[in-house]
Every structure is written in structure tokens, then in C-alpha cells.
Amino acid sequence: MLDILIKNAAIITMDDSRPVINGGCLGILDGKIGFVCSEHDMPRGGEARRIIDARGNIVMPGLINAHAHTAMCVMRGFADDMRLDKWLFEHIFPVEARLSEQAVCAGVRLGIAEMLASGTTSFSDMYFFEPKAAQIVLETGIRANLCNGVIALDESYEFERDRAITEIKELIANWHNAGNGRIKADASIHGEYTSSPWVWRKLHALAAEHGLVTQLHLSETKKEVDECRIRRGGRTPARAFFDEGIFDTPVLAAHGVWLTDEDMDLLAEKRVSIAHCPVSNLKLASGIAKVRQLLERGVNVCLGTDGCASNNSHDLFEEVKLAALLAKGSTLDPTAVPAYQALRMATVNGARAQGRENEIGMLKSGFDADLIMLDAQKANMRPLYDPVSTAVYSARGSEVRLTMVQGRVLYENGEFTTIDIEKTLRDADELAAPIVQGK
């Protein structure tokens, strides 16, 4: 007997062999997808402990947020409308220096709640107190790749005593592949401008030893690239990382707004993934990434929200739509990034960037049952001619009716099954907000 049977759905599989199944059904057993097919092709013996009638609604893979600083949602709206350098060094870094463990944990739980309610089932996070974040990920049932970005600005920096390094090692020892594989430890270099090549090489060695993805920020602003060229003998951040061998293991690089043609060729050669963060990049006036050029070179482009201090939302549906529209507008080509390709960035490509391409990102037999259901009965979702187009151009996170990870329902019809949302909101207001405000 199945655990769950979903029937009468418009299913977006993201499997290129059959991307959409209208009038489809999906069977789930032991956290895995047993079958995805039309109602006429459903296997015999389709009894289930729970049947979900999705008539008229869209069922699709859960979205994958490939770049987040989840706990930063406690700084949502705190420092808006500023240049990135002023925003980061004069406002964000000072607040982060005084954030308590309790405040960060409150932010992690709040951010996860927001993600689940808006359709995200997996996220890549770069922040601190990450072993504590891992415990919250375990409790809430979501999926995450976790790391603490190494920042080494001081000449007296000691690698082994850095909190980021001790946290990464703790994640590796105690949390890597925990929660039935839902939690993964990643290595992380915050960015070219916040550390030195010898530090990168040590991080790379750690990643290589344990088979980790390395998260980093890359060419987010023109200023970052210009100053790197001065520091590194004319080299860009991408070239500097390439020359030091950092791209020889899997890398998930956020932003990639100011990449040169040579940079893009290097990323394609080394199979580096780029987490495109269009909302954050526009809000901070960093620029517009050359997504079509990256895709044409075969670079794996996925999507991220960045932190809520530079986005104000974890709603990945905003990123999907904006990624498609920016590519069209910046190239004056309405075919630059079609709807299916934009949605692929938030699903299939995100899974590949996280090293989870054989687990999630598609609704396919044998894959984990990480999926969401969109309410297509709302006025903004009708008529429903093309489920993919509707999901990309019409849907918002508020259309999510159900969120499931490994066959476990975590959010349904406005209710959380693993999160006390009232306490979560209260903790953010009482434990975090006063610290952010310096009270």
C-alpha cells in the first residue's frame, strides 16, 4: 500500500522525456516517488493510506534556493536602499558581530518557515552557528547544504582557530548526510575580497578530502572585480580562484554579475554552478548577470534569494519570474530564457549545484518525494493553458498549498506540521530584533 497517492493533478515533472502530465497521478512510498503517470496508466493496486485529490491544481518539484543567508531574515528591512559596500561594512557586519546564537536560531527557523510556505524544499546556506542551524533543519524536515563562509581580513588570522573552520569540521563530523541525507556540509570561501589565496587552498584541501561542495561569492559588483584586478595582477576573481585550483572540486558560486567572457569559459570548463540572485542584485544595484551567455556556454545556472537583508523575501517564485524577464529585457530577445528553462534553474539545476542531482529536482520514479502543490483555482492562475507558463509567470509563493520533503508533509493549507509559527514569530521579535536595533 502506498503512503500517499496524488491524483487528478497537472504535474510538472521537469523530466525532459515528459515535462508535463495533465490529469496525472503520483504514488509515494517510504519517502520516494514510486510512479508518475497519467491516470490511465496508473499501476494496479493503487491503494494508499492517504489520497490527495489535486484536481485543477499544479504539482511540481519543490524549489531549490541555491544561495541564502537564512538567518538574515531578522534584518529584513533594517538597512535598505544603500550601496553594497556601505550596506555590508557599515550596517550588516556590525549587526552580525553582535548577533547571539539565540537570535541566529530564531532567524533560521523563521526563514525556514517562510521557505516552506512559499514552496522551497531545499536551500544552500552560508552563515554562522551552522551546527545549530543543522539541528533546526533536522527538526523542521526541510533539506539544506550548510556552511560558514571563511573571512580572513586580519594578518594574524589562524586557520584552525577560526570559528568558520571549527563549524565546518563539526558539520562534517556530526551532520553530513544526517536526516536521511537531508543535511549536507559544504565548505565555504566568503569571497575573493575577504580572504587570501593561502586560505582558499586550505579550504579547497578540506573540500577535496571530504568530497564537499564549496560555496562562495563571485564577481557580485564591478567594484569587487576592479579592486581584484589591482590586487591580483590584472586577474578577475574567477581567474584568481581558477589559478589556485579552487574550481577543481565542485563549486557553487553566488551572483556572477560581472563575469568576463573568459570567466564564463573557465566556469563552463570546470563545471562551476552559478547561483543567480536577480532580486538582490537589482536591489543593491549590482547589475544584471549575463544568464543567457552563461547557459549558452553550458554553465549550470541555478537561483537563489540571497539574504533577506538584501532581498526582503525568501519567495523563490519571484526569482524564477524575474530571471526569465531580465534575460529577455537585457538581450531584447523574448526567447532568451523560456519559462521551462527558468523553472529548470530553480529545480534541476539547483539540485545539480547542491550535489543532489540523483535525489531531487524532478518528479521521477526513484527520486525523493520533495514536491509542492500550487492552488490553480485562484483568479491570477486561470485559465490554466500551460502549467509551466502559469507556474513561472503567474504563480507566487502564496499559491503554495502543500509542501512535502521525502514524503512528509511539512506545510499544508496555511498550517505547519513541524514548526510552532506563533513562537517562531515571537522569538524573531523578542530575541533578534532588539539586537539588530542595538537595544
C-alpha positions in Angstrom: 0.0 0.0 0.0 1.2 3.5 -0.9 1.7 6.1 1.8 0.3 8.9 -0.4 -1.4 8.9 -3.7 -1.8 12.3 -5.5 -4.3 12.2 -8.3 -6.0 14.4 -10.9 -3.1 16.8 -11.0 -1.4 18.9 -13.7 2.1 17.5 -13.0 5.2 19.4 -14.0 7.8 16.6 -13.8 10.9 18.6 -15.0 11.9 15.3 -16.6 12.6 16.3 -20.2 11.3 13.0 -21.5 7.8 14.0 -20.3 7.8 17.5 -18.8 4.1 17.8 -18.1 1.4 15.3 -17.4 -2.2 16.6 -17.4 -4.6 14.5 -15.4 -1.6 12.8 -13.7 -1.1 10.8 -10.6 1.9 10.2 -8.4 2.5 7.5 -5.8 4.7 7.9 -2.8 6.1 5.1 -0.6 8.8 5.3 2.1 9.7 8.9 1.1 10.3 8.0 -2.5 8.3 8.5 -5.7 7.0 5.1 -6.8 5.5 6.3 -10.1 4.4 9.3 -12.0 2.0 8.8 -14.8 -1.4 9.6 -16.3 -4.5 8.3 -14.6 -5.0 5.8 -17.4 -1.5 4.3 -16.8 -1.7 4.1 -13.0 -0.4 0.7 -11.8 -2.9 -1.7 -10.3 -3.2 -1.9 -6.6 -3.1 1.9 -6.2 -4.5 1.8 -2.7 -3.0 4.4 -0.3 -3.2 5.5 3.3 -3.9 9.0 2.1 -5.3 10.2 -1.2 -4.8 13.8 -2.2 -7.2 14.9 -4.9 -5.3 17.7 -6.7 -8.0 18.3 -9.3 -7.3 21.5 -11.1 -4.1 22.2 -9.3 -0.4 22.0 -10.2 2.0 19.5 -8.6 5.7 20.1 -9.2 9.2 19.6 -7.7 10.0 21.6 -4.6 12.1 24.7 -5.4 15.8 24.8 -4.5 17.2 28.0 -3.1 20.9 27.8 -4.1 22.1 30.8 -2.2 20.8 32.0 1.1 21.9 33.6 4.3 18.7 32.3 6.0 19.1 33.9 9.5 19.4 37.3 7.9 15.7 37.5 7.7 15.9 39.0 11.2 17.4 42.0 9.4 14.6 42.2 6.9 14.0 45.9 6.2 16.8 47.1 8.6 19.2 48.6 6.0 17.6 49.3 2.7 18.5 51.5 -0.3 22.3 51.5 0.1 25.4 50.6 -2.0 26.6 47.1 -1.3 29.9 48.2 0.3 28.3 50.7 2.6 25.4 48.3 3.4 27.8 45.5 4.2 30.6 47.1 6.1 28.7 49.9 7.9 25.5 48.1 8.7 25.4 44.4 8.2 28.8 43.3 9.5 28.4 45.4 12.7 25.0 43.8 13.4 26.3 40.3 12.7 29.2 40.9 15.2 26.6 41.3 18.0 24.1 38.6 17.0 23.7 36.0 19.6 23.2 32.3 19.0 19.6 32.6 20.1 19.0 35.4 17.6 20.5 33.5 14.7 18.5 30.4 15.6 15.3 32.5 15.7 16.2 33.7 12.2 16.9 30.3 10.8 13.6 28.9 12.0 11.7 32.0 10.7 13.5 31.7 7.3 12.7 28.0 7.0 9.0 28.7 7.8 8.9 31.3 5.0 10.6 28.9 2.6 8.3 26.0 3.3 5.2 28.3 3.0 6.4 29.6 -0.4 7.5 26.3 -2.0 11.2 25.9 -1.2 12.2 22.3 -0.1 16.0 22.6 -0.1 18.4 25.5 0.4 22.1 26.2 0.4 23.0 28.4 3.4 26.1 30.4 4.2 26.1 31.9 7.7 27.3 31.1 11.2 26.2 28.9 14.2 25.6 26.4 11.4 25.7 23.3 13.6 22.7 24.9 15.5 21.1 25.5 12.1 21.6 21.9 11.3 19.6 20.9 14.3 16.7 23.2 13.2 16.9 21.7 9.7 16.6 18.2 11.2 13.6 19.2 13.4 11.7 21.1 10.6 12.1 18.4 8.0 13.5 20.7 5.2 16.7 19.9 3.2 19.8 22.0 3.4 23.5 22.3 2.4 25.2 24.3 5.2 28.4 26.2 5.5 30.1 29.1 7.3 31.9 31.4 4.9 35.6 32.0 5.9 36.5 35.6 6.3 40.2 36.3 6.9 40.8 40.0 6.8 43.3 40.1 9.7 47.0 39.4 9.1 47.0 37.4 12.4 44.3 35.1 11.1 44.7 31.5 12.3 43.0 28.9 10.1 42.5 26.2 12.7 41.1 28.6 15.3 38.7 30.3 13.0 35.0 29.7 14.1 34.1 29.1 10.5 36.6 26.3 10.2 35.5 24.7 13.5 31.9 24.9 12.5 32.6 23.3 9.1 34.5 20.5 10.8 31.7 20.0 13.3 29.2 19.8 10.4 31.3 17.2 8.7 31.7 15.1 11.8 28.2 15.3 13.2 25.8 16.4 10.5 27.0 15.4 7.0 24.2 13.2 5.4 22.1 13.4 8.6 18.4 13.3 8.5 18.3 10.5 5.9 20.7 12.6 3.7 18.7 15.8 4.0 21.6 17.7 5.6 25.0 18.2 3.9 28.1 20.0 5.0 29.7 22.4 2.5 33.0 24.2 2.6 32.9 28.0 2.0 35.1 30.9 1.0 33.2 34.0 1.6 34.8 35.8 -1.3 38.0 36.8 -3.0 38.0 40.2 -1.3 37.6 38.8 2.2 40.5 36.3 2.3 43.8 35.3 0.7 44.9 32.5 -1.7 46.6 30.5 1.1 43.3 30.4 2.9 41.5 29.3 -0.2 44.0 26.5 -0.8 43.4 25.1 2.8 39.6 25.3 2.3 40.0 23.5 -1.1 42.0 20.8 0.6 39.3 20.3 3.2 36.6 20.1 0.5 38.6 17.7 -1.6 39.3 15.4 1.4 35.6 15.1 2.3 34.0 15.4 -1.1 32.2 18.7 -0.4 30.7 21.4 -2.5 32.4 24.8 -1.9 30.1 27.8 -1.7 31.5 31.3 -2.4 30.6 34.8 -3.6 31.9 35.6 -7.1 32.0 38.9 -9.0 28.9 40.4 -7.5 29.9 44.1 -8.2 32.0 46.0 -10.7 34.0 47.4 -7.7 34.8 43.9 -6.5 36.2 43.0 -9.9 38.1 46.2 -10.4 39.8 46.0 -7.0 40.6 42.4 -7.5 42.4 43.2 -10.7 44.6 45.7 -8.8 45.3 43.1 -6.1 45.8 40.1 -8.3 47.9 41.5 -11.2 45.0 42.1 -13.6 43.2 38.9 -12.8 39.5 38.7 -12.1 38.1 36.8 -9.1 37.1 33.9 -11.3 40.6 33.7 -12.8 42.2 34.0 -9.4 40.2 31.1 -8.0 40.8 29.1 -11.1 44.6 29.6 -10.9 44.6 28.4 -7.3 42.8 25.2 -8.2 39.6 26.1 -6.2 37.4 25.1 -9.2 38.9 21.6 -9.3 36.3 20.4 -6.8 32.5 21.2 -7.1 31.8 24.9 -6.6 28.6 26.8 -6.1 29.3 30.5 -6.8 26.8 33.1 -6.0 25.9 36.1 -8.2 28.4 36.1 -11.2 27.1 39.5 -12.3 30.4 40.9 -13.6 31.9 37.9 -15.3 34.0 38.3 -18.4 33.8 36.1 -21.5 37.0 34.3 -20.3 35.5 33.9 -16.8 32.4 32.2 -18.3 34.6 29.9 -20.3 36.5 28.9 -17.2 33.3 28.3 -15.2 32.0 26.1 -18.1 35.3 24.2 -18.3 35.3 23.5 -14.5 31.5 22.8 -14.2 31.1 25.6 -11.7 27.5 26.4 -10.8 26.3 30.0 -10.7 23.5 30.9 -8.2 21.8 33.8 -10.0 20.1 36.2 -7.4 18.2 38.7 -9.5 16.2 40.4 -6.8 19.2 41.0 -4.5 21.4 42.1 -7.4 18.8 44.7 -8.5 18.0 45.9 -5.0 21.7 46.6 -4.4 22.2 47.9 -7.9 24.9 45.4 -8.5 23.9 44.8 -12.1 22.3 42.0 -14.2 24.0 38.7 -14.7 24.5 37.5 -18.3 22.4 34.5 -17.8 21.8 33.6 -21.5 25.5 33.8 -22.2 26.2 31.5 -19.3 23.6 29.0 -20.3 24.8 29.0 -23.9 28.3 28.0 -22.7 26.8 25.2 -20.7 27.2 26.7 -17.2 24.8 25.3 -14.6 22.8 28.4 -13.6 20.5 28.0 -10.6 18.6 30.5 -8.5 19.0 32.0 -5.0 17.3 34.6 -2.9 20.5 35.8 -1.1 19.8 37.1 2.4 16.6 38.8 3.3 18.5 41.9 4.3 19.2 42.5 0.6 16.0 40.9 -0.8 13.4 41.1 1.9 11.9 37.8 0.8 12.6 34.1 0.5 10.0 33.7 -2.2 11.8 31.8 -4.9 8.9 32.2 -7.3 9.9 35.9 -7.5 13.4 34.9 -8.6 12.1 32.4 -11.3 9.9 35.0 -13.0 12.5 37.8 -12.7 15.3 35.6 -14.0 13.2 35.0 -17.2 12.2 38.6 -17.6 15.7 40.1 -17.0 17.2 37.8 -19.6 14.6 38.8 -22.1 14.8 42.5 -21.3 18.6 42.7 -21.2 19.1 41.0 -24.5 16.0 42.4 -26.2 15.1 38.8 -27.1 11.8 37.4 -25.7 13.1 33.9 -26.3 16.3 34.3 -24.3 15.1 32.3 -21.2 11.8 30.5 -21.8 9.6 29.6 -18.9 10.7 25.9 -18.8 14.4 26.9 -18.6 13.7 29.4 -15.8 11.9 26.8 -13.8 14.7 24.3 -14.5 17.1 26.8 -12.8 15.0 26.5 -9.6 14.7 22.7 -9.7 17.0 20.5 -11.8 19.9 23.0 -11.9 19.7 23.7 -8.2 19.8 20.0 -7.4 23.0 19.6 -9.5 24.6 22.6 -7.8 23.9 21.0 -4.4 25.3 17.6 -5.5 21.8 16.2 -5.3 21.0 15.6 -8.9 20.1 12.0 -8.3 17.8 12.8 -5.4 15.6 15.8 -6.1 14.7 18.4 -8.7 12.4 16.2 -10.8 9.3 14.2 -10.1 10.6 10.8 -11.3 10.4 7.2 -10.1 13.1 6.6 -7.5 13.7 10.2 -6.6 12.8 11.6 -3.2 9.3 12.8 -2.8 10.2 16.5 -2.5 7.2 18.3 -4.1 4.8 21.2 -3.8 1.2 21.8 -4.9 0.0 25.1 -6.2 -3.5 26.3 -5.9 -4.5 26.9 -9.5 -8.1 27.8 -8.5 -7.2 31.5 -7.8 -8.1 34.3 -10.2 -4.5 35.0 -11.1 -3.9 31.4 -12.1 -6.8 30.9 -14.5 -7.3 29.9 -17.3 -4.7 27.2 -17.0 -3.4 26.6 -20.5 0.2 25.7 -19.8 1.2 24.6 -16.3 4.8 25.6 -16.8 4.0 29.1 -18.0 1.5 29.6 -15.2 4.0 28.5 -12.6 6.6 30.8 -13.9 4.7 34.0 -14.9 1.6 33.8 -12.7 2.4 32.0 -9.5 3.7 33.5 -6.3 4.8 31.7 -3.2 1.3 32.5 -1.7 -0.2 30.0 -4.2 1.6 27.1 -2.4 -1.0 24.8 -0.7 1.2 21.9 0.2 5.0 21.4 0.7 6.5 17.9 1.1 10.0 16.6 1.7 10.8 12.9 1.5 7.1 12.2 1.5 6.5 14.1 4.7 4.0 16.9 4.6 5.6 20.0 6.3 3.1 22.6 5.3 -0.5 22.4 4.1 -3.2 24.9 3.7 -1.5 27.5 5.8 -0.6 25.2 8.6 2.9 24.0 9.5 3.4 20.4 10.8 6.9 20.8 12.3 7.0 24.5 13.2 5.3 26.4 16.0 4.8 29.5 13.9 3.5 31.7 16.7 6.6 31.0 18.8 8.8 31.4 15.8 7.4 34.9 15.1 7.7 35.8 18.8 11.3 34.7 19.0 12.2 36.8 16.0 10.7 39.8 17.5 12.0 39.3 21.1 15.3 37.5 20.7 16.6 39.0 17.5 15.0 42.4 16.6 16.4 44.2 19.7 19.9 43.1 18.9 19.6 44.2 15.3 18.4 47.6 16.5 21.3 47.8 19.0 19.0 48.0 22.1 
